[in-house]
Amino acid sequence: MKITVNGETRETASETLGALLLELGHGEARVATAVNEAFVPAAARDGLRLAAGDRVEIVTPRQGG
């Protein structure tokens, strides 16, 4: 299915947000996630089913000033 990840359209076979994170190499990384502009806590990612056209944002923390 086609979804948008951080503004970039991509094809994925992942059915859940948790599976998508693994597919994209974020596995156990500490990231913030949102689907269709709604925050998704880490505990809910494996249960959140993705649908064609969803907009996913993945934000990694940065240090610095």
Secondary structure, DSSP 8 states (H G I E B T S, - for coil): -EEEETTEEEE----BHHHHHHHTT-TT---EEEETTEEE-GGGGGG-B--TT-EEEEE------
